Amino acid sequence: MSASPPETRPLVRDAIVDDSAAIAEIYNHYITAGGSTFDAETWKAKQIAEMLPTTVPECWLVSADGDKILGWGSARQFSVRHGFRLSLESAIYLSPDAVGRGVAQSLQQQVEERCRQHQIHHLVARIISTNQRSLEFHYRHGFELVGTQKEIGHMDGKWCDLTILQKIL
């Protein structure tokens, strides 16, 4: 009887232009499903390719299992104002078949590590208030509630609240 090959863990790495279509496909799933983003127009691979060459300390990371992209995470500029230069907004999105496999945790850890390497002090996450899975994920990762903006977004004919979380690194 032969031994099973060892289980490989997905690799978290910098996103490259070749990942653009997979990143767009993952994000577009959440646009279509609703409840995770205020975007209404789907992303195109070309748009992602133009966003990827970020300026340090911003980053785009992907979790890859071989050629398959399981999810992506980013830390992007919170504001163009100079006083916010050490604050970034983070986001994590997973392929539906990667949910519950630890992929988001690995991405979040690597996004935070990259931020620490570049002396980022503050991460912010803005989450649609009904998205309990995302809120619970962020709380598990040490984010704290800043507050809720009531009826700030309007999607599918109804007003939506936005919860703002922060993590001091």
C-alpha positions as CSV (number, residue, x, y, z in Angstrom):
1,M,0.0,0.0,0.0
2,S,1.5,3.4,-1.0
3,A,1.4,6.4,1.2
4,S,-0.8,9.3,0.2
5,P,1.1,12.4,-1.0
6,P,1.4,15.1,1.7
7,E,-1.3,17.7,1.6
8,T,-0.1,20.9,0.2
9,R,-1.1,24.2,1.7
10,P,-2.0,27.1,-0.6
11,L,0.8,29.5,-1.2
12,V,0.2,33.2,-0.4
13,R,2.1,35.4,-2.9
14,D,2.1,38.8,-4.5
15,A,-0.6,39.1,-7.2
16,I,0.7,39.4,-10.8
17,V,-1.1,40.6,-13.9
18,D,-1.7,37.0,-14.9
19,D,-4.0,36.7,-11.8
20,S,-6.2,39.5,-12.9
21,A,-9.0,37.4,-14.5
22,A,-9.2,35.1,-11.4
23,I,-9.3,38.1,-9.0
24,A,-12.1,39.7,-11.1
25,E,-14.0,36.4,-11.2
26,I,-13.9,36.0,-7.4
27,Y,-14.9,39.6,-6.8
28,N,-17.6,39.5,-9.4
29,H,-19.2,36.5,-7.6
30,Y,-19.8,38.8,-4.6
31,I,-21.1,41.6,-6.7
32,T,-23.7,39.2,-8.2
33,A,-24.5,37.6,-4.9
34,G,-24.9,40.9,-3.1
35,G,-24.3,41.7,0.6
36,S,-20.5,42.0,0.5
37,T,-19.8,45.1,-1.7
38,F,-21.5,48.3,-2.8
39,D,-20.1,47.8,-6.3
40,A,-22.7,47.1,-8.9
41,E,-20.6,46.8,-12.1
42,T,-18.5,43.8,-12.5
43,W,-14.7,44.1,-12.7
44,K,-12.8,43.3,-15.8
45,A,-9.4,41.6,-15.8
46,K,-8.0,44.8,-17.5
47,Q,-9.1,46.9,-14.6
48,I,-7.4,44.6,-12.1
49,A,-4.2,44.6,-14.2
50,E,-4.1,48.4,-14.0
51,M,-4.6,48.3,-10.2
52,L,-2.0,45.7,-9.5
53,P,1.2,47.7,-9.9
54,T,0.8,49.3,-6.5
55,T,3.1,51.6,-4.7
56,V,4.6,50.3,-1.5
57,P,3.2,50.0,1.1
58,E,0.0,49.0,-0.8
59,C,-0.3,45.3,-1.7
60,W,-2.4,42.8,-3.5
61,L,-1.8,39.1,-2.5
62,V,-3.4,35.9,-3.8
63,S,-3.7,32.5,-2.3
64,A,-2.8,29.9,-5.0
65,D,-3.1,26.2,-5.0
66,G,-1.1,25.3,-8.1
67,D,-2.7,27.3,-10.9
68,K,-6.0,27.9,-9.1
69,I,-6.4,31.2,-7.3
70,L,-8.5,30.5,-4.1
71,G,-8.7,34.1,-2.9
72,W,-7.2,37.5,-2.8
73,G,-6.4,40.1,-0.2
74,S,-5.3,43.7,-0.5
75,A,-4.2,46.7,1.6
76,R,-4.9,49.9,-0.3
77,Q,-4.7,53.6,0.3
78,F,-7.3,54.8,2.7
79,S,-7.0,58.4,1.8
80,V,-4.7,60.5,-0.4
81,R,-4.2,63.0,2.4
82,H,-0.6,63.0,3.8
83,G,-1.7,62.5,7.4
84,F,-3.3,59.1,6.4
85,R,-0.1,57.7,4.7
86,L,0.4,55.1,7.5
87,S,-3.3,53.9,7.3
88,L,-4.6,51.4,4.7
89,E,-7.9,49.8,4.0
90,S,-7.8,46.0,3.8
91,A,-10.1,43.5,2.0
92,I,-10.2,39.7,1.6
93,Y,-12.3,37.9,-0.9
94,L,-12.4,34.1,-1.5
95,S,-13.6,31.8,-4.2
96,P,-16.8,30.2,-2.9
97,D,-15.2,26.8,-2.9
98,A,-12.3,28.1,-0.7
99,V,-14.6,29.3,2.2
100,G,-13.9,27.4,5.4
101,R,-10.5,26.1,4.4
102,G,-8.3,28.7,6.3
103,V,-7.5,30.6,3.1
104,A,-8.9,33.9,4.5
105,Q,-6.9,33.6,7.6
106,S,-3.6,33.0,5.7
107,L,-4.3,36.0,3.5
108,Q,-5.2,38.2,6.4
109,Q,-2.0,37.3,8.3
110,Q,0.1,38.0,5.2
111,V,-1.6,41.3,4.5
112,E,-0.9,42.4,8.1
113,E,2.7,41.1,8.0
114,R,3.3,43.1,4.8
115,C,1.8,46.2,6.4
116,R,4.0,45.8,9.5
117,Q,7.1,45.5,7.3
118,H,6.3,48.9,5.9
119,Q,5.4,50.5,9.2
120,I,1.7,50.8,8.5
121,H,0.1,51.7,11.8
122,H,-3.7,51.4,11.1
123,L,-5.9,49.1,9.1
124,V,-9.5,49.9,8.4
125,A,-12.2,47.5,7.1
126,R,-15.5,48.8,5.9
127,I,-18.2,46.0,5.9
128,I,-21.8,46.0,5.0
129,S,-23.4,45.6,8.4
130,T,-25.5,42.5,7.5
131,N,-22.3,40.6,6.4
132,Q,-22.0,38.7,9.7
133,R,-19.4,36.3,8.4
134,S,-17.0,39.1,7.5
135,L,-17.6,41.0,10.8
136,E,-16.9,37.8,12.8
137,F,-13.8,37.1,10.8
138,H,-12.4,40.6,11.4
139,Y,-13.2,40.5,15.1
140,R,-11.3,37.1,15.4
141,H,-8.4,38.9,13.8
142,G,-8.3,41.7,16.4
143,F,-10.3,44.4,14.6
144,E,-12.4,46.6,16.8
145,L,-15.6,48.4,16.1
146,V,-15.3,52.1,15.3
147,G,-19.0,52.6,14.5
148,T,-21.8,52.2,12.0
149,Q,-22.8,54.6,9.3
150,K,-26.6,54.2,9.1
151,E,-28.2,54.0,5.7
152,I,-25.1,55.2,3.8
153,G,-25.5,52.8,0.9
154,H,-28.4,52.1,-1.4
155,M,-28.6,48.7,-3.0
156,D,-31.4,46.7,-4.5
157,G,-34.0,49.3,-3.5
158,K,-33.1,49.5,0.2
159,W,-30.8,51.4,2.5
160,C,-27.7,49.6,3.9
161,D,-25.6,50.4,7.0
162,L,-21.8,50.2,6.9
163,T,-19.8,49.0,9.8
164,I,-16.3,50.4,10.2
165,L,-13.7,48.4,12.0
166,Q,-10.0,49.2,12.8
167,K,-6.9,47.4,13.8
168,I,-3.9,49.2,15.2
169,L,-0.8,47.3,14.2
